[in-house]
Amino acid sequence: FIEHRRACARIYADLLGDIEGVTLPAEAPWARNVYWMYTVLIPRGVTSRARIIRRLVSEGIESRVAFWPLHRQAFLRKGKGAKGRFPIADDLSRRGLSLPSGNGITETMVAEAAQTLKRVLRENAR
């Protein structure tokens, strides 16, 4: 199951690695990523992640927001969490996009998702 996820990650990397401004998941030399999720950072020059997600959904490709920064979550904004500005967390949250992954996904489905994202990003560059 891990090898299947790693094979899917290689397909994503091969098909998305040449898009300027897209950041792919990294793997440290001393670690072995199991790619529980495959999350990329979309380029800063794209109109909006929400628009990208809507376009992908319109073509049958599910994707989702990678994460919400802790300082933006309602519970922690009520004085229980960190105060201040966290521009790096905000940037990563704005640009993070989790792509289809899982044990049931086929390599063909991964390739279709990657090629669709590539086209949608090109169409939505500012």
Order of alpha helices (4+ residues) and beta strands (2+ residues): alpha-beta-alpha-beta-alpha-alpha-beta-alpha
